[in-house]
Amino acid sequence: LAGKDVLVAAVAGGTNTGKSTVFNLLAGKELSPVRATAAATCRPLLVGNQHRFDQGVAGNLVPGLQARFQAHDTDPIDRSAAPDTLFMKASDGLPDHMVLLDVPDVDSIDLINWDVAENIQAVCDVLIAVLTGEKYQDEQVIAYFRQAADSGRVILPLMNKANEAQDFEVARAQLEDFCQSVGIEERIFFVVPH
């Protein structure tokens, strides 16, 4: 993206961790479809203000992916779209210095999703690692975020669907374990209640 510095933040994680829900919370409105079924998001979605949207559609933001305007709300969950599609949507709620990406599952059974997630990882500045009590120590999830950390990306772990008991005691311990497994030195993490 041309011009002033732009922070590219991706919401990534394992299957059924609530990535799209977290993405929508960060965007301030529902821009990515949310489904109760696992592995709903199968094509990435990039959201930025109109200026960044215009630049992204005209350029090649993510190597190996073809930018396309999101014509329907369900485009990111439509498996008939080409696997190399990056859907884009404009949202005036985002500042000029940031774009958000909703990423398919990094532990998907669809191997193409691994390639897509790695291509997105290569262009991101920040990866928001959406975790749950079931997914915080998943082997593929750990490997994905370790690779990102090793390449200099900032990883912000977020424990979704967390139990609030004792000031999120269990979630905090799980996040510490995740940070240690990934090799995150600076322990800044977040919890979102169930």
Contact map, one row per residue, 1 for C-alpha under 8 A:
11100100000000000000000000000000000000000000000000010011001010000000000000000000000000000000000000000000000000000000000000000000000000000000000000000000000000000000000000000000000000000000000000
11111000000000000000000000000000000000000000000000000010000000000000000000000000000000000000000000000000000000000000000000000000000000000000000000000000000000000000000000000000000000000000000000
11111000000000000000000000000000000000000000000000000000000000000000000000000000000000000000000000000000000000000000000000000000000000000000000000000000000000000000000000000000000000000000000000
01111100000000000000000000000000000000000000000000000000000000000000000000000000000000000000000010000000000000000000000000000000000000000000000000000000000000000000000000000000000000000000000000
01111110000000000000000000000000000000000000000000000000000000000000000000000000000000000000000010000000000000000000000000000000000000000000000000000000000000000000000000000000000000000000000000
10011111000000000000000000000000000000000000000000000000000000000000000000000000000000000000000111100000000000000000000000000000000000000000000000000000000000000000000000000000000000000000000000
00001111100000000000000000000000000000000000000000000000000000000000000000000000000000000000000011100000000000000000000000011100000000000000000000000000000000000000000000000000000000000000000000
00000111110000000000000000000000000000000000000000000000000000000000000000000000000000000000000001111000000000000000000000111100000000000000000000000000000000000000000000000000000000000000000000
00000011111000000000000000000000000000000000000000000000000000000000000000000000000000000000000001111000000000000000000000011111000000000000000000000000000000000000000000000000000000000000000000
00000001111100000000000000000000000000000000000000000000000000000000000000000000000000000000000000011110000000000000000110010111000000000000000000000000000000000000000000000000000000000000000000
00000000111110000011011000000000000000000000000000000000000000000000000000000000000000000000000000011110000000000000000000000011110000000000000000000000000000000000000000000000000000000000000000
00000000011111000010000000000000000000000000000000000000000000000000000000000000000000000000000000000111110000000000000000000011110000000000000000000000000000000000000000000000000000000000000000
00000000001111101010000000000000000000000000000000000000000000000000000000000000000000000000000000000010111000000000000000000000111000000000100000000000000000000000000000000000000000000000000000
00000000000111111000000000000000000000000000000000000000000000000000000000000000000000000000000000000000111100000000000000000000011000100000100000000000000000000000000000000000000000000000000000
00000000000011111000000000000000000001100000000000000000000000000000000000000000000000000000000000000000111100000000000000000000000000000000000000000000000000000000000000000000000000000000000000
00000000000001111110000000000000000111100000000000000000000000000000000000000000000000000000000000000000000000000000000000000000000000000000000000000000000000000000000000000000000000000000000000
00000000000011111110000000000000000000000000000000000000000000000000000000000000000000000000000000000000000000000000000000000000011100100000000000000000000000010000000000000000000000000000000000
00000000000000011111110000000000000000000000000000000000000000000000000000000000000000000000000000000000000000000000000000000000010000000000000000000000000000010000000000000000000000000000000000
00000000001110011111111000000000000000000000000000000000000000000000000000000000000000000000000000000110000000000000000000000000010000000000000000000000000000000000000000000000000000000000000000
00000000001000000111111100000001110000001000000000000000000000000000000000000000000000000000000000000100000000000000000000000000000000000000000000000000000000000000000000000000000000000000000000
00000000000000000111111110000001010000000000000000000000000000000000000000000000000000000000000000000000000000000000000000000000000000000000000000000000000000000000000000000000000000000000000000
00000000001000000111111111000000000000000000000000000000000000000000000000000000000000000000000000000000000000000000000000000000010000000000000000000000000000000000000000000000000000000000000000
00000000001000000011111111100001000000000000000000000000000000000000000000000000000000000000000000011100000000000000000000000000000000000000000000000000000000000000000000000000000000000000000000
00000000000000000001111111111111000000000000000000000000000000000000000000000000000000000000000000000000000000000000000000000000000000000000000000000000000000000000000000000000000000000000000000
00000000000000000000111111111100000000000000000000000000000000000000000000000000000000000000000000000000000000000000000000000000000000000000000000000000000000000000000000000000000000000000000000
00000000000000000000011111111000000000000000000000000000000000000000000000000000000000000000000000000000000000000000000000000000000000000000000000000000000000000000000000000000000000000000000000
00000000000000000000001111111110000000000000000000000000000000000000000000000000000000000000110000010000000000000000000000000000000000000000000000000000000000000000000000000000000000000000000000
00000000000000000000000111111100000000000000000000000000000000000000000000000000000000000000100000000000000000000000000000000000000000000000000000000000000000000000000000000000000000000000000000
00000000000000000000000111111110000000000000000000000000000000000000000000000000000000000000000000000000000000000000000000000000000000000000000000000000000000000000000000000000000000000000000000
00000000000000000000000110111111100000000000000000000000000000000000000000000000000000000000000000000000000000000000000000000000000000000000000000000000000000000000000000000000000000000000000000
00000000000000000000000100101111100000000000000000000000000000000000000010000000000000000000000000000000000000000000000000000000000000000000000000000000000000000000000000000000000000000000000000
00000000000000000001101100000111110000000000100000000000000000000000000011010000000000000000000000000100000000000000000000000000000000000000000000000000000000000000000000000000000000000000000000
00000000000000000001000000000111111000001000000000000000000000000000000011011000000000000000000000000000000000000000000000000000000000000000000000000000000000000000000000000000000000000000000000
00000000000000000001100000000001111100010000000000000000000000000000000000000000000000000000000000000000000000000000000000000000000000000000000000000000000000000000000000000000000000000000000000
00000000000000000000000000000000111111010000000000000000000000000000000000000000000000000000000000000000000000000000000000000000000000000000000000000000000000000000000000000000000000000000000000
00000000000000010000000000000000011111000000000000000000000000000000000000000000000000000000000000000000000000000000000000000000000000000000000000000000000000000000000000000000000000000000000000
00000000000000010000000000000000001111110000000000000000000000000000000000000000000000000000000000000000000000000000000000000000000000000000000000000000000000000000000000000000000000000000000000
00000000000000110000000000000000001111110000000000000000000000000000000000000000000000000000000000000000000000000000000000000000000000000000000000000000000000000000000000000000000000000000000000
00000000000000110000000000000000000011111100000000000000000000000000000000000000000000000000000000000001100100000000000000000000000000000000000000000000000000000000000000000000000000000000000000
00000000000000000000000000000000011011111100000000000000000000000000000000001000000000000000000000000000000000000000000000000000000000000000000000000000000000000000000000000000000000000000000000
00000000000000000001000000000000100000111111000000000000000000000000000000011000000000000000000000000011100000000000000000000000000000000000000000000000000000000000000000000000000000000000000000
00000000000000000000000000000000000000111111000000000000000000000000000000011110000000000000000000000011100000001000000000000000000000000000000000000000000000000000000000000000000000000000000000
00000000000000000000000000000000000000001111100000000000000000000000000000111110101111100000000000000011000000000000000000000000000000000000000000000000000000000000000000000000000000000000000000
00000000000000000000000000000000000000001111110000000000000000000000000000010000000011100000000000001111000000000001000000000000000000000000000000000000000000000000000000000000000000000000000000
00000000000000000000000000000001000000000011111000000000000000000000000000010000000001111000000000001110000000000000000000000000000000000000000000000000000000000000000000000000000000000000000000
00000000000000000000000000000000000000000001111100000000000000000000000000000000000001111000000000111100000000000000000000000000000000000000000000000000000000000000000000000000000000000000000000
00000000000000000000000000000000000000000000111110001000000000000000000000000000000000011110000000111000000000000000000000000000000000000000000000000000000000000000000000000000000000000000000000
00000000000000000000000000000000000000000000011111111000000000000000000000000000000000001111011101110000000000000000000000000000000000000000000000000000000000000000000000000000000000000000000000
00000000000000000000000000000000000000000000001111111000000000000000000000000000000000000111111100100000000000000000000000000000000000000000000000000000000000000000000000000000000000000000000000
00000000000000000000000000000000000000000000000111111100000000000000000000000000000000000111000000000000000000000000000000000000000000000000000000000000000000000000000000000000000000000000000000
00000000000000000000000000000000000000000000000111111110000000000000000000000000000000000000000100000000000000000000000000000000000000000000000000000000000000000000000000000000000000000000000000
10000000000000000000000000000000000000000000000111111111000000000000000000000000000000000100000100100000000000000000000000000000000000000000000000000000000000000000000000000000000000000000000000
00000000000000000000000000000000000000000000001111111111100000000000000000000000000000011100000000000000000000000000000000000000000000000000000000000000000000000000000000000000000000000000000000
00000000000000000000000000000000000000000000000001111111110000000000000000000000000000000000000000000000000000000000000000000000000000000000000000000000000000000000000000000000000000000000000000
11000000000000000000000000000000000000000000000000111111111000000000000000000000000000000000000000000000000000000000000000000000000000000000000000000000000000000000000000000000000000000000000000
10000000000000000000000000000000000000000000000000011111111110000010000000000000000000010000000000000000000000000000000000000000000000000000000000000000000000000000000000000000000000000000000000
00000000000000000000000000000000000000000000000000001111111100000011100000000000000000010000000000000000000000000000000000000000000000000000000000000000000000000000000000000000000000000000000000
00000000000000000000000000000000000000000000000000000111111100000000000000000000000000000000000000000000000000000000000000000000000000000000000000000000000000000000000000000000000000000000000000
10000000000000000000000000000000000000000000000000000011111110000010000000000000000000000000000000000000000000000000000000000000000000000000000000000000000000000000000000000000000000000000000000
00000000000000000000000000000000000000000000000000000001111111101110000000000000000000000000000000000000000000000000000000000000000000000000000000000000000000000000000000000000000000000000000000
10000000000000000000000000000000000000000000000000000001001111100010000000000000000000000000000000000000000000000000000000100000000000000000000000000000000000000000000000000000000000000000000000
00000000000000000000000000000000000000000000000000000000000111111100000000000000000000000000000000000000000000000000001100100000000000000000000000000000000000000000000000000000000000000000000000
00000000000000000000000000000000000000000000000000000000000111111000000000000000000000000000000000000000000000000000001000000000000000000000000000000000000000000000000000000000000000000000000000
00000000000000000000000000000000000000000000000000000000000001111100000000000000000100000000000000000000000000000000001000000000000000000000000000000000000000000000000000000000000000000000000000
00000000000000000000000000000000000000000000000000000000000101111110000000000000000111000000000000000000000000000001000000000000000000000000000000000000000000000000000000000000000000000000000000
00000000000000000000000000000000000000000000000000000000000101011111000000000000000111000000000000000000000000000000000000000000000000000000000000000000000000000000000000000000000000000000000000
00000000000000000000000000000000000000000000000000000001101110001111100000000000000011110000000000000000000000000000000000000000000000000000000000000000000000000000000000000000000000000000000000
00000000000000000000000000000000000000000000000000000000100000000111110000000000000011110000000000000000000000000000000000000000000000000000000000000000000000000000000000000000000000000000000000
00000000000000000000000000000000000000000000000000000000100000000011111000000000000000111000000000000000000000000000000000000000000000000000000000000000000000000000000000000000000000000000000000
00000000000000000000000000000000000000000000000000000000000000000001111110100000000000111000000000000000000000000000000000000000000000000000000000000000000000000000000000000000000000000000000000
00000000000000000000000000000000000000000000000000000000000000000000111110100000000000000000000000000000000000000000000000000000000000000000000000000000000000000000000000000000000000000000000000
00000000000000000000000000000000000000000000000000000000000000000000011111100000000000000000000000000000000000000000000000000000000000000000000000000000000000000000000000000000000000000000000000
00000000000000000000000000000011100000000000000000000000000000000000011111110000000000000000000000000000000000000000000000000000000000000000000000000000000000000000000000000000000000000000000000
00000000000000000000000000000001100000000000000000000000000000000000000111111100000000000000000000000000000000000000000000000000000000000000000000000000000000000000000000000000000000000000000000
00000000000000000000000000000000000000000010000000000000000000000000011111111100100000100000000000000000000000000000000000000000000000000000000000000000000000000000000000000000000000000000000000
00000000000000000000000000000001100000001111100000000000000000000000000011111100000000100000000000000000000000000000000000000000000000000000000000000000000000000000000000000000000000000000000000
00000000000000000000000000000000100000011110000000000000000000000000000001111110000000000000000000000000000000000000000000000000000000000000000000000000000000000000000000000000000000000000000000
00000000000000000000000000000000000000000110000000000000000000000000000001111111100000000000000000000000000000000000000000000000000000000000000000000000000000000000000000000000000000000000000000
00000000000000000000000000000000000000000110000000000000000000000000000000001111111000000000000000000000000000000000000000000000000000000000000000000000000000000000000000000000000000000000000000
00000000000000000000000000000000000000000000000000000000000000000000000000000111110000000000000000000000000000000000000000000000000000000000000000000000000000000000000000000000000000000000000000
00000000000000000000000000000000000000000010000000000000000000000000000000100111111010000000000000000000000000000000000000000000000000000000000000000000000000000000000000000000000000000000000000
00000000000000000000000000000000000000000000000000000000000000000000000000000011111110000000000000000000000000000000000000000000000000000000000000000000000000000000000000000000000000000000000000
00000000000000000000000000000000000000000010000000000000000000000000000000000010111110000000000000000000000000010000000000000000000000000000000000000000000000000000000000000000000000000000000000
00000000000000000000000000000000000000000010000000000000000000011100000000000000011111000000000000000000000000000001000000000000000000000000000000000000000000000000000000000000000000000000000000
00000000000000000000000000000000000000000011000000000000000000001111000000000000111111100000000000000000000000000000000000000000000000000000000000000000000000000000000000000000000000000000000000
00000000000000000000000000000000000000000011110000000000000000001111000000000000000111110000000000000000000000000000000000000000000000000000000000000000000000000000000000000000000000000000000000
00000000000000000000000000000000000000000011110000000000000000000011110000110000000011111000000000000000000000000000000000000000000000000000000000000000000000000000000000000000000000000000000000
00000000000000000000000000000000000000000000111000001001100000000011110000000000000001111100000000000000000000000000000000000000000000000000000000000000000000000000000000000000000000000000000000
00000000000000000000000000000000000000000000111100001000000000000000110000000000000000111110000000000000000000000000000000000000000000000000000000000000000000000000000000000000000000000000000000
00000000000000000000000000000000000000000000001111011000000000000000000000000000000000011111000000000000000000000000000000000000000000000000000000000000000000000000000000000000000000000000000000
00000000000000000000000000000000000000000000001111000000000000000000000000000000000000001111110000000000000000000000000000000000000000000000000000000000000000000000000000000000000000000000000000
00000000000000000000000000000000000000000000000111000000000000000000000000000000000000000111111000000000000000000000000000000000000000000000000000000000000000000000000000000000000000000000000000
00000000000000000000000000110000000000000000000010000000000000000000000000000000000000000011111000000000000000000000000000000000000000000000000000000000000000000000000000000000000000000000000000
00000000000000000000000000100000000000000000000110000000000000000000000000000000000000000011111101100000000000000000000000000000000000000000000000000000000000000000000000000000000000000000000000
00000000000000000000000000000000000000000000000110000000000000000000000000000000000000000001111111000000000000000000000000000000000000000000000000000000000000000000000000000000000000000000000000
00000100000000000000000000000000000000000000000110110000000000000000000000000000000000000000011111100000000000000000000000000000000000000000000000000000000000000000000000000000000000000000000000
00011110000000000000000000000000000000000000000000000000000000000000000000000000000000000000001111100000000000000000000000000000000000000000000000000000000000000000000000000000000000000000000000
00000111100000000000000000000000000000000000000100000000000000000000000000000000000000000000011111110000000000000000000000000000000000000000000000000000000000000000000000000000000000000000000000
00000111100000000000000000000000000000000000011110010000000000000000000000000000000000000000010111111000000000000000000000000000000000000000000000000000000000000000000000000000000000000000000000
00000001111000000000001000100000000000000000011100000000000000000000000000000000000000000000000001111100000000000000000000000000000000000000000000000000000000000000000000000000000000000000000000
00000001111000000000001000000000000000000001111000000000000000000000000000000000000000000000000000111110000000000000000000000000000000000000000000000000000000000000000000000000000000000000000000
00000000011100000011001000000001000000000001110000000000000000000000000000000000000000000000000000011111000000000000000000000000000000000000000000000000000000000000000000000000000000000000000000
00000000011110000010000000000000000000001111100000000000000000000000000000000000000000000000000000001111110000000000100100000000000000000000000000000000000000000000000000000000000000000000000000
00000000000100000000000000000000000000101111000000000000000000000000000000000000000000000000000000000111110100001001100000000000000000000000000000000000000000000000000000000000000000000000000000
00000000000111100000000000000000000000101100000000000000000000000000000000000000000000000000000000000011111100001100100000000000000000000000000000000000000000000000000000000000000000000000000000
00000000000111100000000000000000000000000000000000000000000000000000000000000000000000000000000000000011111100001100100000000000000000000001100100000000000000000000000000000000000000000000000000
00000000000011100000000000000000000000000000000000000000000000000000000000000000000000000000000000000000111110000100000000000000000000000001100000000000000000000000000000000000000000000000000000
00000000000001100000000000000000000000100000000000000000000000000000000000000000000000000000000000000001111111101100000000000000000000000000000000000000000000000000000000000000000000000000000000
00000000000000000000000000000000000000000000000000000000000000000000000000000000000000000000000000000000001111100000000000000000000000000000000000000000000000000000000000000000000000000000000000
00000000000000000000000000000000000000000000000000000000000000000000000000000000000000000000000000000000000111111100000000000000000000000000000000000000000000000000000000000000000000000000000000
00000000000000000000000000000000000000000000000000000000000000000000000000000000000000000000000000000000000111111110000000000000000000000000000000000000000000000000000000000000000000000000000000
00000000000000000000000000000000000000000000000000000000000000000000000000000000001000000000000000000000000001111111000000000000000000000000000000000000000000000000000000000000000000000000000000
00000000000000000000000000000000000000000100000000000000000000000000000000000000000000000000000000000001110101111111100000000000000000000000000000000000000000000000000000000000000000000000000000
00000000000000000000000000000000000000000000000000000000000000000000000000000000000000000000000000000000111101111111110000000000000000000000000000000000000000000000000000000000000000000000000000
00000000000000000000000000000000000000000000000000000000000000000000000000000000000000000000000000000000000000111111111000000000000000000000000000000000000000000000000000000000000000000000000000
00000000000000000000000000000000000000000001000000000000000000001000000000000000000100000000000000000001000000011111111100000000000000000000000000000000000000000000000000000000000000000000000000
00000000000000000000000000000000000000000000000000000000000000000000000000000000000000000000000000000011110000001111111110000000000000000000000000000000000000000000000000000000000000000000000000
00000000000000000000000000000000000000000000000000000000000000000000000000000000000000000000000000000000000000000111111111000000000000000000000100000000000000000000000000000000000000000000000000
00000000000000000000000000000000000000000000000000000000000001110000000000000000000000000000000000000000000000000011111111100000000000000000000000000000000000000000000000000000000000000000000000
00000000010000000000000000000000000000000000000000000000000001000000000000000000000000000000000000000010000000000001111111110000000000000000000000000000000000000000000000000000000000000000000000
00000000010000000000000000000000000000000000000000000000000000000000000000000000000000000000000000000000000000000000111111110010000000000000000000010000000000000000000000000000000000000000000000
00000000000000000000000000000000000000000000000000000000000000000000000000000000000000000000000000000000000000000000011111110000000000000000000000000000000000000000000000000000000000000000000000
00000001000000000000000000000000000000000000000000000000000011000000000000000000000000000000000000000000000000000000001111111000000000000000000000000000000000000000000000000000000000000000000000
00000011110000000000000000000000000000000000000000000000000000000000000000000000000000000000000000000000000000000000000111111110000000000000000000000000100000000000000000000000000000000000000000
00000011100000000000000000000000000000000000000000000000000000000000000000000000000000000000000000000000000000000000000000111110000000000000000000000000110000000000000000000000000000000000000000
00000011110000000000000000000000000000000000000000000000000000000000000000000000000000000000000000000000000000000000000000011111000000000000000000000000111100000000000000000000000000000000000000
00000000111100000000000000000000000000000000000000000000000000000000000000000000000000000000000000000000000000000000000010011111100000000000000000000000111100000000000000000000000000000000000000
00000000111100000000000000000000000000000000000000000000000000000000000000000000000000000000000000000000000000000000000000000111110000000000000000000000001111000000000000000000000000000000000000
00000000001110000000000000000000000000000000000000000000000000000000000000000000000000000000000000000000000000000000000000000011111000000000000010000000001111000000000000000000000000000000000000
00000000001111001110010000000000000000000000000000000000000000000000000000000000000000000000000000000000000000000000000000000001111100000000000000000000000011110000000000000000000000000000000000
00000000000011001000000000000000000000000000000000000000000000000000000000000000000000000000000000000000000000000000000000000000111111110000000000000000000011110000000000000000000000000000000000
00000000000000001000000000000000000000000000000000000000000000000000000000000000000000000000000000000000000000000000000000000000011111110000000000000000000000111100000000000000000000000000000000
00000000000000000000000000000000000000000000000000000000000000000000000000000000000000000000000000000000000000000000000000000000001111110000000000000000000000101100000000100100000000000000000000
00000000000000000000000000000000000000000000000000000000000000000000000000000000000000000000000000000000000000000000000000000000001111111100000000000000000000000000000000000000000000000000000000
00000000000001001000000000000000000000000000000000000000000000000000000000000000000000000000000000000000000000000000000000000000001111111100100000000000000000000000000000000000000000000000000000
00000000000000000000000000000000000000000000000000000000000000000000000000000000000000000000000000000000000000000000000000000000001111111100110000000000000000000000000000000110010000000000000000
00000000000000000000000000000000000000000000000000000000000000000000000000000000000000000000000000000000000000000000000000000000000001111110110000000000000000000000000000000000110010000000000000
00000000000000000000000000000000000000000000000000000000000000000000000000000000000000000000000000000000000000000000000000000000000001111111110000000000000000000000000000000000000000000000000000
00000000000000000000000000000000000000000000000000000000000000000000000000000000000000000000000000000000000000000000000000000000000000001111111000000000000000000000000000000000000000000000000000
00000000000000000000000000000000000000000000000000000000000000000000000000000000000000000000000000000000011000000000000000000000000000000111111100000000000000000000000000000000000000000000000000
00000000000011000000000000000000000000000000000000000000000000000000000000000000000000000000000000000000011000000000000000000000000000111111111110000000000000000000000000000000000000000000000000
00000000000000000000000000000000000000000000000000000000000000000000000000000000000000000000000000000000000000000000000000000000000000011111111111000000000000000000000000000000010011000000000000
00000000000000000000000000000000000000000000000000000000000000000000000000000000000000000000000000000000000000000000000000000000000000000011111111100000000000000000000000000000000001000000000000
00000000000000000000000000000000000000000000000000000000000000000000000000000000000000000000000000000000010000000000010000000000000000000001111111110000000000000000000000000000000000000000000000
00000000000000000000000000000000000000000000000000000000000000000000000000000000000000000000000000000000000000000000000000000000100000000000111111111000001000000000000000000000000001000000000000
00000000000000000000000000000000000000000000000000000000000000000000000000000000000000000000000000000000000000000000000000000000000000000000011111111100000000000000000000000000000011100000000000
00000000000000000000000000000000000000000000000000000000000000000000000000000000000000000000000000000000000000000000000000000000000000000000001111111110000000000000000000000000000000000000000000
00000000000000000000000000000000000000000000000000000000000000000000000000000000000000000000000000000000000000000000000010000000000000000000000111111111111000000000000000000000000000000000000000
00000000000000000000000000000000000000000000000000000000000000000000000000000000000000000000000000000000000000000000000000000000000000000000000011111111111000000000000000000000000001110000000000
00000000000000000000000000000000000000000000000000000000000000000000000000000000000000000000000000000000000000000000000000000000000000000000000001111111100000000000000000000000000000000000000000
00000000000000000000000000000000000000000000000000000000000000000000000000000000000000000000000000000000000000000000000000000000000000000000000000111111100000000000000000000000000000000000000000
00000000000000000000000000000000000000000000000000000000000000000000000000000000000000000000000000000000000000000000000000000000000000000000000000011111110000000000000000000000000000000000000000
00000000000000000000000000000000000000000000000000000000000000000000000000000000000000000000000000000000000000000000000000011110000000000000000000011111111000000000000000000000000000000000000000
00000000000000000000000000000000000000000000000000000000000000000000000000000000000000000000000000000000000000000000000000001110000000000000000000011001111100000000000000000000000000000000000000
00000000000000000000000000000000000000000000000000000000000000000000000000000000000000000000000000000000000000000000000000000111100000000000000010011000111110000000000000000000000000010000000000
00000000000000000000000000000000000000000000000000000000000000000000000000000000000000000000000000000000000000000000000000000111100000000000000000000000011111000000000000000000000000000001110000
00000000000000000000000000000000000000000000000000000000000000000000000000000000000000000000000000000000000000000000000000000001111000000000000000000000001111100000000000000010001000000001110000
00000000000000000000000000000000000000000000000000000000000000000000000000000000000000000000000000000000000000000000000000000001111000000000000000000000000111110000000000000010000000000000111100
00000000000000000000000000000000000000000000000000000000000000000000000000000000000000000000000000000000000000000000000000000000011110000000000000000000000011111100000000100010000000000000111100
00000000000000001100000000000000000000000000000000000000000000000000000000000000000000000000000000000000000000000000000000000000011100000000000000000000000001111100000000000000000000000000001111
00000000000000000000000000000000000000000000000000000000000000000000000000000000000000000000000000000000000000000000000000000000000110000000000000000000000000111110000000000000000000000000000111
00000000000000000000000000000000000000000000000000000000000000000000000000000000000000000000000000000000000000000000000000000000000110000000000000000000000000111111000100100000000000000000001111
00000000000000000000000000000000000000000000000000000000000000000000000000000000000000000000000000000000000000000000000000000000000000000000000000000000000000001111100101100000000000000000000011
00000000000000000000000000000000000000000000000000000000000000000000000000000000000000000000000000000000000000000000000000000000000000000000000000000000000000000111111110000000000000000000000010
00000000000000000000000000000000000000000000000000000000000000000000000000000000000000000000000000000000000000000000000000000000000000000000000000000000000000000011111111000000000000000000000000
00000000000000000000000000000000000000000000000000000000000000000000000000000000000000000000000000000000000000000000000000000000000000000000000000000000000000000001111110000000000000000000000000
00000000000000000000000000000000000000000000000000000000000000000000000000000000000000000000000000000000000000000000000000000000000000000000000000000000000000000001111110000000000000000000000000
00000000000000000000000000000000000000000000000000000000000000000000000000000000000000000000000000000000000000000000000000000000000000000000000000000000000000000111111111110000000000000000001000
00000000000000000000000000000000000000000000000000000000000000000000000000000000000000000000000000000000000000000000000000000000000000000000000000000000000000000001111111111000000000000000000000
00000000000000000000000000000000000000000000000000000000000000000000000000000000000000000000000000000000000000000000000000000000000000000000000000000000000000000010100111111100000000000000000000
00000000000000000000000000000000000000000000000000000000000000000000000000000000000000000000000000000000000000000000000000000000000010000000000000000000000000100110000111111110000000000000001000
00000000000000000000000000000000000000000000000000000000000000000000000000000000000000000000000000000000000000000000000000000000000000000000000000000000000000000000000111111111000000000000001000
00000000000000000000000000000000000000000000000000000000000000000000000000000000000000000000000000000000000000000000000000000000000000000000000000000000000000000000000011111111100000000000000000
00000000000000000000000000000000000000000000000000000000000000000000000000000000000000000000000000000000000000000000000000000000000010010000000000000000000000000000000001111111110000000000000000
00000000000000000000000000000000000000000000000000000000000000000000000000000000000000000000000000000000000000000000000000000000000000010000000000000000000011100000000000111111111000000000100000
00000000000000000000000000000000000000000000000000000000000000000000000000000000000000000000000000000000000000000000000000000000000000000000000000000000000000000000000000011111111100000010000000
00000000000000000000000000000000000000000000000000000000000000000000000000000000000000000000000000000000000000000000000000000000000000001000000000000000000000000000000000001111111110000000000000
00000000000000000000000000000000000000000000000000000000000000000000000000000000000000000000000000000000000000000000000000000000000000011000010000000000000000000000000000000111111111000000000000
00000000000000000000000000000000000000000000000000000000000000000000000000000000000000000000000000000000000000000000000000000000000000000000000000000000000010000000000000000011111111111010000000
00000000000000000000000000000000000000000000000000000000000000000000000000000000000000000000000000000000000000000000000000000000000000000000000000000000000000000000000000000001111111111000000000
00000000000000000000000000000000000000000000000000000000000000000000000000000000000000000000000000000000000000000000000000000000000000001000010001000000000000000000000000000000111111110000000000
00000000000000000000000000000000000000000000000000000000000000000000000000000000000000000000000000000000000000000000000000000000000000000000011011001000000000000000000000000000011111110000000000
00000000000000000000000000000000000000000000000000000000000000000000000000000000000000000000000000000000000000000000000000000000000000000000000001001000000000000000000000000000001111111000000000
00000000000000000000000000000000000000000000000000000000000000000000000000000000000000000000000000000000000000000000000000000000000000000000000000001000001000000000000000000000001111111110000000
00000000000000000000000000000000000000000000000000000000000000000000000000000000000000000000000000000000000000000000000000000000000000000000000000000000000000000000000000000000001100111110000000
00000000000000000000000000000000000000000000000000000000000000000000000000000000000000000000000000000000000000000000000000000000000000000000000000000000000000000000000000000000000000011111000000
00000000000000000000000000000000000000000000000000000000000000000000000000000000000000000000000000000000000000000000000000000000000000000000000000000000000000000000000000000001001000011111100000
00000000000000000000000000000000000000000000000000000000000000000000000000000000000000000000000000000000000000000000000000000000000000000000000000000000000110000000000000000000000000000111110000
00000000000000000000000000000000000000000000000000000000000000000000000000000000000000000000000000000000000000000000000000000000000000000000000000000000000111100000000000000010000000000011111000
00000000000000000000000000000000000000000000000000000000000000000000000000000000000000000000000000000000000000000000000000000000000000000000000000000000000111100000000000000000000000000001111100
00000000000000000000000000000000000000000000000000000000000000000000000000000000000000000000000000000000000000000000000000000000000000000000000000000000000001110100000100110000000000000000111110
00000000000000000000000000000000000000000000000000000000000000000000000000000000000000000000000000000000000000000000000000000000000000000000000000000000000001111100000000000000000000000000011111
00000000000000000000000000000000000000000000000000000000000000000000000000000000000000000000000000000000000000000000000000000000000000000000000000000000000000011111000000000000000000000000001111
00000000000000000000000000000000000000000000000000000000000000000000000000000000000000000000000000000000000000000000000000000000000000000000000000000000000000011110000000000000000000000000000111
